[in-house]
Amino acid sequence: MLNWHYIAPLLFVALVLLALTGCRTVPPVYPDTNPMAPPAAASRFDRAEAMAMIEFCIDLDNQDDRNSPNARNIDKLRSDRISDWRLIDDSRVRYADAAGLTAAARTDPLKNGFPPFGSAWTLWENAAATARGERVFALAFRGTVFSYKPSVVEDALSTTVAGRHGMELPAGRFLNLTFAALPRAEVHEGFAYGVFSQLFDNEFGVLARIRNEIPAGSTLIITGHSQGAALATLAHAFLYYAAQEGRFGVPEMKLTLRSYVFAQPKPGNTQFAMDFAGITGGGATSFTLNNTLDAVPMLPPTHSFLFGAFEDCPPGRNPAFEFVRAVNNFMNRFSRSVSGFSEDSVAGRINKLQKKDADSFYASDQLPADPGFRPASAVSQDYATVGNLIPLIGLHNGASYYGWPSDAADEFIQHHATTYRRLLETMFGAPPTTEATATLAMPPGIGPGK
């Protein structure tokens, strides 16, 4: 039998020794000037836009429910709320055509997402705005397909990478991509690679579609639910910085960016949240709508605690700070090692699943960072909600949402995109979408075989 009176001290000593070897190897670069823009004068939140964006999320996240012969009214789309919009591109259609999917498989989320994570996006145009001489578009990202392992892997890879040039593809070669400029800003590793593959894939990536189909000077609204919300937030940040840095053809587009995201899992750490607040005018152009009873926005859980708080203390002056800094770095190294037991590195997984490296993606000539470049080490996993947070007050009795008794036993009732629609309806006093609602029509371009 193990004697913990002897083993515990030995484990503590081993932890300290390992921690001391885990100190940061690449420090962050701290700017001498403030890189943030001043906050915008007023919020750009628009009720009609928010109501339309949740419909686009329901289109992506509830496709299998909607195509079931027993489809409920709540899974159908409110065509009255997207009557001003028309679908102009859909990765599910592109992938189905390229893969030669059968009619049934075309509408199956397990089969119509493109590798490596089973991704899907849609691109919409506001026809009413076009008629007025304006150009307004919406980009929607699909959330997690829970029965498809690669999609879940994207969520589970919850270590962090530096928000600036922190991604590797292949392993050892860093990519010249920016999600944040602040020192120590870090982003969720799985989501970072997920949005990279959705933007840059040379067959199904949306960045090329944006360049081809959206005129210069347009407004682009980015949305998503659940995993899609995290991807939408990172896409917003990427497009902002690509424009600032003059890369990937984004500056020439002169886009005005807004985002509405729902049930957002935390896409980065506190420094990333601060950076994103800065680039969106203190939240004037980014809106994160989370149900107060939904567990997903609480994930991933933070585990830096006290250690990360001392990361910026001057090095070498206080032994106590140096000790907690070392422990913090060790804990993050340990977390990344634990992740490695179950999964290969994300870069390796992309190579295996998609059989591609960085040079196979769109704009590959601009992707690799300078040879020999290494980003600041990722040391903090104090994950935070990102964007202008708007709480939606959830109902404890799930059956109250749609008037369907069995919903009371649905463990995920608080997370469904359709529940977010009901909460928006409640907030705005809009006609409710329940099982008693008359059958709702599908807008053109969506449905089996489309």
Secondary structure, DSSP 8 states (H G I E B T S, - for coil): ---HHHHHHHHHHHHHHHHHTT--SS-----SS-------SS----HHHHHHHHHHHHHHHTHHHHTSTT--GGGS--GGGSTTEEEEEEHHHHHHHHHT--HHHHT-TTTSSBTTTTB-EEEEEEHHHHHTT--EEEEEE----TTSHHHHHHHH---EEETBT--BSSTT-BB--BS--STT-EEEHHHHHHHHHHHH-TTT-HHHHHHHHS-TT-EEEEEEETHHHHHHHHHHHHHHHHHHHT-TT-GGG--EEEEEEES----EEHHHHHHHHHHTTTTTTEEEEEETT-SGGG-S----HHHHHTTTS-TTS-HHHHHHHHHHHHHHHHHHHHHHHHS--HHHHHHHHH---GGGSTTGGGSB--TT----------EE--SEEEEE---SSTHHHHT-GGGGG-TTTTT-HHHHHHHHHHHHT-----TTS------TT-STT-
